Amino acid sequence: MNCIEARQILTSAALGPSPHASYDLTAAQAHVAACPACAERFAALGRAVLSPQAEALSCAECRAWLPDAADNALTGNLAVLVSAHLTECPACAAEQAALLATLRLARAGALPAPPRQPAFDISFLPTPAALWTQVRAHLRRLSVEVPAALLWQARQLAVPPPGLKLSYAPARVRGADETVATISISDEAAGLRIDLRASRSPEGASLAVSPVDAASEQPLIGTRVALAEANGRLLETATVRAAGPARFPDVAPGHYLIRVQRQGNTWEIPVHLGEDAH
């Protein structure tokens, strides 16, 4: 039996019921008795865990008290036991010396700075798409189509798509027949938020659009809102009033553009209204 085999067998036996046969344990014990290196290894382990004397500390116990000893916080019999162990154990004495040297450097403000970790290179990650695309001067278009159909069905989009700053309120039911989806879309650069409410009932779908000043949370009364087909052909217009948002009732399923026009600037929001989720 070699050293590695003997150490594995005896360590396994020390930790619990051993899977090894009794003759393996006997052979391992005989090997340690005849091998100075293995005998010293197990003796050091024993000293670290168990004290050879009833009124003495093991290495593990002594090292647990070293920070208190360094602060002169030990008193009575415990201080005597720690001091006695350090006198007899070169390894623990060296540990104490290293601790005291480190504390002296720390108190003098002379500890070397820890090495700086290199910055993570994340250049391989794709750049998130911009929320708004500048189509031309004074015209910005939302870079994703708002899928109201999915919200009506309470499907997906519990969180915004990666890289976008859309805020989706969960679909909710008012009464038994009407389903409502509310979506808030922010343009931080313009200080504007556009709240879109899409409702569906057996009679059809409707849209309510309310531009809001992001700072004051007040609706921008007088803002003109247009509903257009996906190809840009104008269908109808409405204006935000003090009484409520711009409303578009009886909207058929399909793909649309909502245009919000204020002070010479236009925001276009693609919207999908339909029964399907595609």
C-alpha positions as CSV (number, residue, x, y, z in Angstrom):
1,M,0.0,0.0,0.0
2,N,1.4,3.4,-0.9
3,C,1.0,6.8,1.0
4,I,-1.9,8.1,-1.1
5,E,-4.0,4.9,-0.7
6,A,-3.3,4.8,3.1
7,R,-4.2,8.5,3.6
8,Q,-7.4,8.1,1.6
9,I,-8.5,5.1,3.5
10,L,-7.8,6.6,7.0
11,T,-9.3,10.0,6.1
12,S,-12.5,8.2,4.8
13,A,-12.7,6.2,8.0
14,A,-12.3,9.4,10.2
15,L,-15.2,11.1,8.4
16,G,-17.7,8.4,8.9
17,P,-18.6,4.8,8.2
18,S,-15.8,3.5,5.9
19,P,-16.6,1.6,2.7
20,H,-13.3,-0.2,3.0
21,A,-12.8,-3.7,4.4
22,S,-11.3,-4.1,7.8
23,Y,-8.1,-5.6,6.3
24,D,-7.7,-2.4,4.3
25,L,-7.9,-0.3,7.5
26,T,-5.4,-2.6,9.2
27,A,-3.0,-2.3,6.2
28,A,-3.4,1.5,6.1
29,Q,-2.6,1.8,9.9
30,A,0.4,-0.4,9.5
31,H,1.6,1.8,6.6
32,V,1.3,5.0,8.7
33,A,3.1,3.3,11.6
34,A,6.0,2.5,9.3
35,C,6.0,5.7,7.2
36,P,7.5,8.8,8.9
37,A,5.9,11.2,6.3
38,C,2.4,9.8,6.8
39,A,2.8,9.7,10.6
40,E,3.8,13.3,10.7
41,R,0.9,14.3,8.4
42,F,-1.7,12.7,10.6
43,A,0.0,14.1,13.7
44,A,-0.1,17.6,12.3
45,L,-3.8,17.1,11.5
46,G,-4.5,15.9,15.0
47,R,-2.7,18.9,16.5
48,A,-4.7,21.3,14.3
49,V,-8.1,19.8,15.3
50,L,-7.5,18.3,18.8
51,S,-5.3,19.4,21.6
52,P,-3.1,16.6,23.1
53,Q,-3.9,18.0,26.6
54,A,-7.3,18.5,28.2
55,E,-6.4,22.1,29.3
56,A,-4.7,23.2,26.1
57,L,-5.9,24.7,22.8
58,S,-5.7,23.1,19.4
59,C,-4.3,25.1,16.4
60,A,-7.8,25.7,15.1
61,E,-9.0,27.1,18.4
62,C,-5.9,29.2,18.9
63,R,-6.1,30.8,15.5
64,A,-9.7,31.7,16.0
65,W,-8.6,33.8,18.9
66,L,-5.6,35.5,17.2
67,P,-7.5,38.7,16.2
68,D,-8.6,39.2,19.8
69,A,-5.1,38.5,21.1
70,A,-3.7,41.1,18.7
71,D,-6.1,43.7,20.2
72,N,-5.1,42.6,23.8
73,A,-8.8,41.7,24.3
74,L,-8.1,38.3,25.9
75,T,-8.2,37.9,29.7
76,G,-8.0,35.2,32.3
77,N,-7.4,31.6,31.5
78,L,-8.1,32.0,27.8
79,A,-5.2,34.5,27.5
80,V,-2.9,32.0,29.2
81,L,-4.0,29.1,27.0
82,V,-3.4,31.1,23.8
83,S,0.0,32.3,24.9
84,A,1.0,28.8,25.9
85,H,0.0,27.4,22.5
86,L,1.9,30.1,20.6
87,T,5.0,29.3,22.7
88,E,4.8,25.7,21.7
89,C,3.5,25.9,18.1
90,P,5.8,27.5,15.5
91,A,3.1,27.4,12.8
92,C,0.6,29.3,14.9
93,A,3.3,31.7,16.1
94,A,4.1,32.5,12.5
95,E,0.5,33.1,11.8
96,Q,0.3,35.5,14.7
97,A,3.5,37.3,13.5
98,A,2.0,37.7,10.0
99,L,-1.3,39.1,11.4
100,L,0.6,41.6,13.6
101,A,2.7,42.8,10.7
102,T,-0.4,43.3,8.6
103,L,-2.1,45.2,11.3
104,R,0.9,47.5,11.8
105,L,0.9,48.3,8.1
106,A,-2.8,49.0,8.1
107,R,-2.6,51.3,11.1
108,A,0.2,53.2,9.4
109,G,-1.7,53.4,6.1
110,A,1.1,51.6,4.4
111,L,-0.8,48.5,3.1
112,P,-0.2,48.1,-0.7
113,A,-3.3,48.7,-2.8
114,P,-4.8,45.4,-4.0
115,P,-4.2,44.7,-7.7
116,R,-6.8,46.2,-10.0
117,Q,-8.8,43.7,-11.9
118,P,-8.9,44.3,-15.7
119,A,-12.1,45.7,-17.0
120,F,-14.4,43.3,-18.7
121,D,-14.4,43.5,-22.4
122,I,-18.1,43.6,-23.5
123,S,-17.5,44.9,-27.0
124,F,-18.8,41.6,-28.4
125,L,-22.3,42.3,-27.0
126,P,-24.7,43.7,-29.5
127,T,-25.6,47.4,-29.1
128,P,-29.2,47.8,-28.0
129,A,-31.5,49.3,-30.6
130,A,-32.5,52.9,-30.1
131,L,-36.0,53.4,-28.8
132,W,-36.7,56.1,-31.4
133,T,-35.4,56.4,-34.9
134,Q,-34.9,59.9,-36.4
135,V,-36.6,59.4,-39.8
136,R,-36.0,63.0,-40.8
137,A,-36.0,66.4,-39.3
138,H,-38.8,66.8,-36.7
139,L,-40.0,63.2,-37.3
140,R,-39.2,60.4,-34.9
141,R,-40.5,56.8,-35.2
142,L,-40.7,54.1,-32.5
143,S,-38.3,51.4,-33.5
144,V,-40.7,48.5,-32.5
145,E,-44.3,47.8,-33.3
146,V,-46.6,47.9,-30.2
147,P,-48.3,44.5,-30.2
148,A,-51.6,45.3,-28.5
149,A,-53.0,41.9,-29.6
150,L,-50.5,40.1,-27.4
151,L,-51.4,42.2,-24.4
152,W,-55.1,41.6,-24.9
153,Q,-54.3,37.9,-24.8
154,A,-52.2,38.4,-21.7
155,R,-49.3,36.7,-23.6
156,Q,-45.6,37.5,-23.4
157,L,-44.2,41.0,-22.9
158,A,-44.4,40.8,-19.1
159,V,-41.2,42.9,-19.5
160,P,-40.1,45.1,-22.3
161,P,-38.0,43.6,-25.2
162,P,-34.2,43.9,-24.5
163,G,-32.8,47.3,-25.2
164,L,-36.2,49.1,-25.3
165,K,-37.7,51.4,-22.8
166,L,-41.3,50.6,-23.2
167,S,-43.5,50.2,-20.1
168,Y,-46.3,47.7,-20.6
169,A,-49.2,47.6,-18.1
170,P,-50.6,44.1,-17.9
171,A,-53.8,43.3,-19.8
172,R,-56.8,43.6,-17.6
173,V,-60.5,42.9,-18.0
174,R,-63.2,45.5,-17.3
175,G,-66.5,43.7,-17.0
176,A,-67.0,40.5,-18.8
177,D,-66.7,41.8,-22.4
178,E,-64.0,44.4,-22.6
179,T,-60.3,43.8,-22.5
180,V,-57.9,46.8,-22.1
181,A,-54.1,47.1,-22.7
182,T,-52.3,50.2,-21.6
183,I,-48.8,51.0,-22.9
184,S,-46.6,54.0,-21.9
185,I,-43.8,55.0,-24.3
186,S,-41.2,57.6,-23.2
187,D,-39.1,59.9,-25.3
188,E,-36.6,61.1,-22.7
189,A,-34.8,63.5,-25.0
190,A,-38.1,65.4,-25.7
191,G,-39.4,65.1,-22.1
192,L,-42.5,63.4,-23.5
193,R,-44.5,60.3,-22.6
194,I,-47.2,58.9,-24.8
195,D,-49.9,56.8,-23.0
196,L,-51.7,54.5,-25.4
197,R,-54.9,52.6,-24.3
198,A,-56.2,49.9,-26.6
199,S,-59.5,48.3,-25.7
200,R,-61.4,45.5,-27.4
201,S,-65.0,44.4,-27.1
202,P,-67.5,42.4,-29.2
203,E,-68.3,45.7,-31.0
204,G,-64.7,46.2,-32.1
205,A,-61.5,47.9,-31.0
206,S,-60.8,51.5,-30.0
207,L,-57.7,53.5,-29.3
208,A,-57.1,56.4,-26.8
209,V,-53.9,58.4,-27.1
210,S,-52.7,60.8,-24.4
211,P,-49.3,62.7,-24.7
212,V,-48.0,63.7,-21.3
213,D,-45.3,66.1,-20.1
214,A,-42.8,63.8,-18.4
215,A,-41.8,66.4,-15.8
216,S,-45.3,67.7,-14.7
217,E,-47.3,64.5,-15.5
218,Q,-49.9,66.8,-17.1
219,P,-51.6,65.9,-20.4
220,L,-50.5,68.1,-23.3
221,I,-53.9,69.6,-24.2
222,G,-54.2,70.7,-27.8
223,T,-51.9,68.0,-29.2
224,R,-53.0,66.7,-32.5
225,V,-53.1,62.9,-33.0
226,A,-53.6,61.1,-36.3
227,L,-54.4,57.5,-37.1
228,A,-52.9,56.2,-40.4
229,E,-52.6,52.9,-42.2
230,A,-49.2,51.2,-42.0
231,N,-48.3,52.6,-45.4
232,G,-48.9,56.2,-44.1
233,R,-52.3,56.9,-45.6
234,L,-54.3,59.1,-43.2
235,L,-57.5,57.7,-41.8
236,E,-58.7,60.2,-39.2
237,T,-57.5,62.8,-36.7
238,A,-58.4,63.8,-33.1
239,T,-57.2,66.3,-30.5
240,V,-56.3,65.9,-26.9
241,R,-58.9,67.9,-24.9
242,A,-59.2,68.9,-21.2
243,A,-62.0,66.3,-21.1
244,G,-59.8,63.4,-22.1
245,P,-57.3,61.9,-24.6
246,A,-57.6,61.7,-28.4
247,R,-59.9,58.8,-29.2
248,F,-60.4,56.6,-32.2
249,P,-63.4,54.3,-31.9
250,D,-64.3,51.3,-34.1
251,V,-60.8,50.5,-35.3
252,A,-60.6,47.4,-37.5
253,P,-57.9,44.7,-36.8
254,G,-54.7,45.5,-38.6
255,H,-51.4,47.4,-38.6
256,Y,-51.5,51.2,-38.0
257,L,-49.4,54.3,-37.4
258,I,-50.3,56.7,-34.7
259,R,-48.9,60.2,-35.3
260,V,-48.5,62.6,-32.4
261,Q,-47.9,66.1,-33.6
262,R,-46.9,69.0,-31.3
263,Q,-45.0,72.2,-31.8
264,G,-43.7,71.2,-35.2
265,N,-42.5,67.8,-34.2
266,T,-44.1,64.4,-35.0
267,W,-43.8,61.0,-33.3
268,E,-44.9,57.9,-35.1
269,I,-45.9,54.7,-33.2
270,P,-46.5,51.5,-35.2
271,V,-49.4,49.5,-33.6
272,H,-50.8,46.1,-34.2
273,L,-54.4,45.5,-33.5
274,G,-55.7,42.0,-34.3
275,E,-57.0,38.7,-33.1
276,D,-53.7,36.9,-33.9
277,A,-50.4,37.2,-32.1
278,H,-48.2,37.5,-35.2
